[in-house]
């Protein structure tokens, strides 16, 4: 008869190894193409891009955010969090002091390598289109371990259906409008290739700035004079939007005062590619309907 003898400490060690749960691996690939792995879902997050801050909160995980960039201001609860400067050049020392297990930032941020060299996990995500918003919400859902059907998929279905509902609410006259959308003084416009342009297209209106000029081109004011839009939308947070450009007095929308200037809070909604896109579509639809009367 074969007997097995085991020294007690060693036997206990083997028993605990056998009972120990398998390490839970979590992995995502960010917009840099970098694969980032976690042993567990991040619990202390610094978010350095407003659309990502809003995405985490839209997935009901706002409580995990411990610090934000200076422009992250929605929902109201994040305004009480420590501000880590701008998203492009944040306060590295301040971020380290918060002991985050994840920093969310834009691909354009210059902080990625410095943070990673300090041993901090970084995931760079930067939505620039409707499809990007859907994808980024899905990545955040994986990171936060929010079940797909209760999280990103459900959230996107609500956003998508709400944008469609905003389009269906428009009268034929409003849908026939030719629109110019200015995002900031320059003038810098939201062209057909931008996420704002995508929303306008879904609303059924014509953007006077073609995709060939890029998502957010700086235009010569004369371009808008020649385009002669029916409606002008302005999402300029600086509120300097109504300073007239040369020659704009001849534009039909200016002459007939068919201009919608979105306030500071509304401007944040319409110029951010994130979970509030449905609200942005409703704001634009309301403008179009009011100006079509």
Helices and strands as residue ranges (DSSP letters): H 8-19, E 26-29, E 35-38, E 45-47, H 50-58, G 62-64, E 65-68, G 76-80, E 82-83, H 92-97, E 102-105, H 112-117, E 122-124, H 130-143, H 152-168, H 172-175, E 178-184, E 188-189, H 195-202, E 206-207, G 211-213, H 221-227, E 231-234, G 248-250, H 252-255, E 259-261, H 264-270, H 277-291
